[in-house]
């Protein structure tokens, strides 16, 4: 009596049973999506509830391999066997900064790492500035949750489609101009309209081609002469939006990140019309 009654249940939930079973065996069903799977290393010297929340969120929303370490030595062991490592620090303090200095000394200052930290509003700005000066790609306060971190992680590690590469090659021979009066970016016959703050940011970058512009310089461009408060992570978000707006043209490939300093436009010359 029991066996016939459970067969319909198993059939109806077969996919769920297989997926959960593979997860239990630590056999990722989506791992084959990547030609070279990245390794996500969470550096968490002080184990707390944030760490488990971080691991749960990454495992739930990505197919990345995630491992936790508490020391620079343990982190080095993982980095030695990783092709595409990305560090995420759970918190930001003197201990974590010292651990990262050791890792950067051995693996180079361009070792990518993101910071998730809990801080009171009074300390948020100084902590973010310190983390970014130390080489962090982004600083995200825990008050914003893990969604911004996951978005940045996907953006940082997503494979580049071949069509995007060919678009980047084609744009070398494309006529690009900026019309200041109309506030329009022209790419051949295509007109791209940017919000005022993104337009100011884009102009600041392309008017200094090949030059690495600091976070402070680009933040001033965002302010556009106004006395306004710019949150620590605003520039990262604006650059992300700017890249997305130009993604279909291939121009976004030339908006490069300069780790620990700022950004640089390294693309073809843009004709600017006043």
QUIQUIVEN-V139066 format. One record per residue. N is the residue number from 0. RES is the residue in one letter. PSI is psi in whole degrees, 0 to 359 (none if undefined). OMEGA is omega in whole degrees, -180 to 180 (999 if undefined). Layout:
N;RES;PSI;OMEGA
N;RES;PSI;OMEGA
This chain:
0;X;321;-176
1;X;316;-176
2;X;311;179
3;X;328;-177
4;X;336;-178
5;X;342;-179
6;X;313;178
7;X;324;179
8;X;316;-180
9;X;318;-180
10;X;318;-177
11;X;335;-177
12;X;25;-175
13;X;316;-179
14;X;316;-180
15;X;319;-178
16;X;318;180
17;X;312;-178
18;X;313;-180
19;X;323;179
20;X;318;178
21;X;322;178
22;X;320;179
23;X;327;179
24;X;3;-178
25;X;35;176
26;X;101;-175
27;X;127;-179
28;X;343;-177
29;X;6;-175
30;X;329;-176
31;X;353;179
32;X;336;-174
33;X;139;175
34;X;325;177
35;X;101;-173
36;X;132;178
37;X;155;174
38;X;122;178
39;X;120;-180
40;X;120;178
41;X;115;179
42;X;109;-174
43;X;84;-179
44;X;324;-180
45;X;107;-179
46;X;128;178
47;X;185;-177
48;X;335;178
49;X;323;-178
50;X;312;180
51;X;324;178
52;X;321;179
53;X;312;180
54;X;317;-180
55;X;318;-178
56;X;316;-179
57;X;317;179
58;X;327;-177
59;X;323;-171
60;X;358;179
61;X;172;175
62;X;17;-176
63;X;153;175
64;X;126;-176
65;X;131;177
66;X;150;-178
67;X;138;176
68;X;158;-180
69;X;352;-177
70;X;161;178
71;X;325;-179
72;X;313;178
73;X;324;180
74;X;319;180
75;X;323;179
76;X;321;179
77;X;320;-179
78;X;329;180
79;X;340;-178
80;X;22;-177
81;X;136;177
82;X;326;-176
83;X;71;-177
84;X;143;171
85;X;127;179
86;X;143;169
87;X;122;179
88;X;132;175
89;X;89;-178
90;X;170;176
91;X;116;178
92;X;185;-177
93;X;322;-179
94;X;314;-180
95;X;320;179
96;X;319;179
97;X;321;178
98;X;319;-180
99;X;325;177
100;X;321;177
101;X;315;-179
102;X;318;-180
103;X;328;178
104;X;324;-177
105;X;333;-174
106;X;2;177
107;X;152;-177
108;X;348;-179
109;X;12;176
110;X;118;-174
111;X;133;173
112;X;146;179
113;X;151;-176
114;X;126;169
115;X;122;-175
116;X;150;176
117;X;128;-178
118;X;149;174
119;X;155;-176
120;X;325;-178
121;X;332;-177
122;X;349;-172
123;X;312;-177
124;X;315;-177
125;X;323;178
126;X;316;180
127;X;316;-180
128;X;318;-179
129;X;317;-180
130;X;317;-179
131;X;321;177
132;X;335;179
133;X;354;176
134;X;2;-178
135;X;138;175
136;X;328;179
137;X;158;177
138;X;121;-177
139;X;118;177
140;X;148;-179
141;X;338;180
142;X;337;179
143;X;351;-178
144;X;185;-175
145;X;352;-177
146;X;313;178
147;X;323;179
148;X;314;-180
149;X;320;179
150;X;316;-179
151;X;323;180
152;X;314;178
153;X;316;-178
154;X;321;-177
155;X;327;-171
156;X;356;-177
157;X;139;178
158;X;145;-179
159;X;117;178
160;X;149;-178
161;X;328;179
162;X;326;177
163;X;322;180
164;X;317;180
165;X;326;177
166;X;321;178
167;X;324;177
168;X;319;-178
169;X;327;-174
170;X;346;177
171;X;326;-179
172;X;13;-179
173;X;143;177
174;X;120;-179
175;X;133;180
176;X;160;177
177;X;129;176
178;X;104;-175
179;X;321;-178
180;X;317;-179
181;X;349;-178
182;X;50;-178
183;X;140;171
184;X;123;-179
185;X;123;174
186;X;102;-169
187;X;241;-179
188;X;8;-176
189;X;129;179
190;X;131;-180
191;X;121;180
192;X;129;-179
193;X;144;171
194;X;155;-172
195;X;317;-177
196;X;323;177
197;X;325;178
198;X;315;179
199;X;320;180
200;X;316;-180
201;X;315;180
202;X;321;179
203;X;320;-179
204;X;312;-173
205;X;340;177
206;X;351;178
207;X;60;-175
208;X;136;179
209;X;354;-177
210;X;131;176
211;X;118;-179
212;X;134;-176
213;X;164;176
214;X;321;-179
215;X;317;179
216;X;314;-178
217;X;328;176
218;X;322;176
219;X;324;177
220;X;322;178
221;X;321;179
222;X;329;176
223;X;42;177
224;X;357;-178
225;X;149;178
226;X;82;-179
227;X;155;178
228;X;130;177
229;X;117;-180
230;X;152;-175
231;X;323;-174
232;X;3;-175
233;X;316;-177
234;X;319;179
235;X;316;-180
236;X;318;-180
237;X;318;178
238;X;320;178
239;X;314;179
240;X;320;180
241;X;316;178
242;X;320;-180
243;X;322;-179
244;X;331;-180
245;X;7;-174
246;X;320;-176
247;X;346;-179
248;X;341;-175
249;X;351;-177
250;X;335;-177
251;X;338;179
252;X;338;-176
253;X;1;176
254;X;90;-170
255;X;148;173
256;X;133;174
257;X;99;-172
258;X;131;177
259;X;5;-178
260;X;302;-177
261;X;228;-177
262;X;163;-178
263;X;139;172
264;X;119;-175
265;X;20;-177
266;X;191;180
267;X;158;-179
268;X;139;-179
269;X;127;179
270;X;124;-177
271;X;122;180
272;X;125;-180
273;X;none;999
